[in-house]
Amino acid sequence: MDDRQGRVPYEYIKGIFQKTDPQIMAKLTGNDYDEDNNIFTLKLINKTYKVKYPSGDTYNENGEEVSSYIIKIMILRYLVNGKGISQTGKDITFKDINGGHVYYKNFYNRTISRLAKIYGNNLKRFEQDFENIECEKRNMGDLAYKFEFLKNVFFTFVVWEGDEEFNPSANVLFDSNIEYYFNAEDLAVMVDIVITFIKNKGNLPLDLGMYK
C-alpha cells in the first residue's frame, strides 16, 4: 500500500473534509447524504461506495473497508472540491486543463500510454470491458467510449489499433467541467485508477497503491 506517498495528502484532505458541511458537499456533487447515519453514497461507474462523515472511512459495495489512500484521496477531493457544474458536452484534452502542461509527461505515461498498451492491439477486449458499463460509443479513433466515472465527471477513452506501420495509440478526453471537480495534478493519478477500474471490471484492489 502507498503509505509514504499517500498518508500525508490523505490526512490533509481528510482535515478539509471534516471541516466542510456535508449537506453542501452532497448538493455540489449531486450525491446522496444520509443525515441520520452520516454517510455519503457515491457511484463509481457501476459500483457503490459509502463514505462516513466526518471520519472519511470508505467502504465498497460489499461493505469492505478501503485501505488504499489513493482511492480515499480521490473520493474525498471530489466531495470537497465539487462545484455543482453539470457536463457541458465540450471535450478538452489534459493539456487544456490549467497546469496540464506541467503534469503531462506523468499523465501520458500513466494513462495514455497504458491505454494504448492494454487495448491498442486488442479492440475486442476494449469493447468487452465496456459491455456492462453505461456509456456512449463515440465516432473517434478506431474505438471510443464516453462514460460517467463519478457524478458529473465524464471521460472519453479513445484507442487507435496498431498495425505493421504504426504503433497503437490512445487519448483521454474530459468534459470541460472537469476543473470544477479535479485539478491536473489529481487527474494525472486519478485516470490511472479509472483504467484499473475498467480493466478489472469494477474491482478495485482495496489496498491499491499510488504506484501499484
C-alpha positions in Angstrom: 0.0 0.0 0.0 1.1 3.6 -0.7 1.8 4.5 2.9 4.6 7.0 2.3 3.1 8.6 -0.8 -0.5 8.6 0.4 -0.6 9.2 4.1 0.2 12.9 4.2 -2.1 14.0 1.3 -4.8 11.8 2.7 -4.6 13.4 6.2 -4.6 16.8 4.6 -7.7 16.3 2.5 -9.5 14.5 5.4 -8.9 17.5 7.5 -10.6 19.7 5.0 -13.4 17.2 4.6 -14.1 17.1 8.3 -14.5 20.9 8.3 -16.8 21.1 5.3 -20.6 21.0 5.7 -21.7 17.5 4.4 -25.0 18.9 3.1 -23.1 21.4 0.9 -20.8 18.6 -0.4 -23.8 16.5 -1.2 -25.5 19.3 -3.0 -22.5 20.4 -5.0 -21.6 16.8 -6.2 -25.2 15.6 -6.6 -24.7 12.6 -4.3 -26.9 11.3 -1.5 -26.1 12.0 2.1 -27.9 10.2 4.9 -28.1 12.6 7.8 -29.3 10.0 10.3 -26.2 7.8 9.7 -23.8 10.4 8.4 -23.0 8.5 5.2 -22.4 9.6 1.7 -23.3 7.2 -1.1 -21.4 7.5 -4.4 -21.4 5.6 -7.6 -18.0 4.9 -9.3 -19.4 3.9 -12.7 -21.5 0.9 -11.7 -20.1 0.3 -8.2 -21.4 1.8 -5.0 -19.1 3.3 -2.4 -20.0 4.7 1.0 -18.1 7.4 2.9 -18.7 8.1 6.6 -18.7 11.7 7.9 -16.6 13.1 9.5 -14.2 10.2 9.7 -13.7 9.8 5.9 -13.8 6.0 6.3 -14.7 4.5 3.0 -16.4 1.2 2.1 -17.1 -0.7 -1.2 -20.4 -2.2 -2.0 -19.5 -5.4 -0.3 -19.1 -3.5 3.0 -15.3 -3.9 2.9 -13.3 -1.0 4.2 -11.0 0.6 1.6 -7.4 0.9 2.9 -6.0 2.4 -0.2 -5.0 6.0 0.5 -5.2 6.9 -3.2 -8.8 5.8 -3.6 -9.8 7.6 -0.5 -8.0 10.8 -1.5 -9.7 10.7 -4.9 -13.2 10.4 -3.4 -12.6 13.0 -0.6 -11.1 15.5 -3.1 -14.2 15.0 -5.3 -16.5 15.6 -2.4 -14.6 18.6 -1.1 -13.9 20.3 -4.4 -17.1 19.7 -6.3 -18.8 22.9 -7.6 -22.1 21.6 -8.9 -21.4 22.2 -12.6 -23.1 19.8 -15.0 -21.4 18.5 -18.1 -21.1 20.9 -20.9 -20.7 18.4 -23.8 -17.5 20.1 -24.8 -14.4 17.9 -25.0 -11.0 19.1 -23.8 -7.6 17.4 -23.5 -5.3 17.2 -20.5 -3.2 20.0 -21.9 -6.2 22.3 -22.0 -6.5 22.0 -18.2 -4.8 24.6 -16.1 -1.4 23.1 -15.2 -1.8 20.3 -17.7 1.4 21.0 -19.5 3.3 20.7 -16.2 2.0 17.2 -15.4 1.5 16.0 -19.0 4.5 13.6 -19.0 3.3 11.9 -15.9 -0.2 11.8 -17.3 0.9 10.4 -20.6 3.0 7.6 -19.1 0.3 6.6 -16.6 -2.8 6.9 -18.7 -2.5 7.4 -22.5 0.5 5.0 -22.9 -1.2 2.5 -20.6 -4.5 2.6 -22.5 -2.6 2.0 -25.8 -0.7 -0.9 -24.3 -3.7 -2.6 -22.9 -6.2 -2.1 -25.8 -4.3 -1.0 -28.8 -3.8 -4.5 -30.1 -7.0 -5.8 -28.6 -10.0 -3.7 -29.5 -12.3 -6.7 -28.7 -11.1 -6.6 -25.1 -11.8 -2.8 -25.1 -15.3 -3.5 -26.3 -15.9 -6.3 -23.8 -14.6 -4.2 -20.8 -17.3 -1.6 -21.6 -20.1 -4.1 -22.2 -21.6 -3.7 -18.7 -20.9 0.0 -18.3 -23.4 2.7 -19.1 -21.5 4.5 -21.8 -21.8 6.3 -25.2 -19.9 4.9 -28.2 -18.3 7.8 -30.0 -17.0 8.2 -33.5 -13.4 8.8 -32.6 -10.2 6.8 -33.3 -10.8 3.1 -34.1 -13.0 2.8 -30.9 -14.0 5.2 -28.3 -16.4 5.3 -25.3 -17.6 8.2 -23.2 -18.7 7.4 -19.6 -19.5 9.0 -16.3 -17.0 7.9 -13.6 -18.3 9.9 -10.7 -21.4 12.1 -10.8 -20.8 14.9 -13.3 -17.3 13.6 -14.1 -17.1 12.4 -17.7 -14.2 10.8 -19.6 -13.8 9.6 -23.1 -11.3 6.9 -23.8 -10.1 6.7 -27.4 -8.0 3.9 -28.9 -6.3 3.5 -32.3 -5.3 0.0 -33.2 -1.7 -0.7 -34.0 -0.6 -2.3 -37.3 2.6 -3.1 -39.2 3.3 0.6 -39.9 2.0 2.4 -36.7 2.2 1.6 -33.0 -1.1 1.5 -31.1 -2.1 4.9 -29.6 -4.8 6.3 -27.4 -6.1 9.5 -25.9 -8.2 10.6 -22.9 -10.7 13.5 -23.2 -12.6 15.2 -20.5 -15.8 17.2 -20.4 -14.8 20.9 -19.9 -16.4 21.0 -16.5 -13.6 18.7 -15.1 -11.8 21.6 -13.4 -14.8 22.1 -11.1 -14.1 18.7 -9.6 -10.4 17.9 -10.1 -7.2 19.7 -11.0 -4.4 18.5 -13.3 -2.3 17.0 -10.6 -5.3 14.9 -9.3 -6.1 13.7 -12.8 -2.6 12.6 -13.6 -3.1 9.9 -11.0 -6.9 9.5 -11.0 -7.3 8.4 -14.6 -4.8 5.7 -13.9 -7.3 4.4 -11.3 -10.1 4.7 -13.8 -8.2 2.4 -16.2 -7.6 -0.1 -13.5 -11.3 0.0 -12.6 -12.4 -0.7 -16.1 -9.7 -3.3 -16.9 -10.7 -5.2 -13.7 -14.4 -4.8 -14.4 -15.0 -2.6 -11.5 -12.9 -4.5 -8.9 -10.5 -2.0 -7.4 -8.0 -3.6 -5.0 -8.8 -2.3 -1.5 -5.1 -1.6 -0.9 -4.4 -0.1 -4.4 -1.1 1.9 -4.1 -0.2 5.1 -5.9 2.4 3.2 -7.9 0.8 -0.2 -7.7 
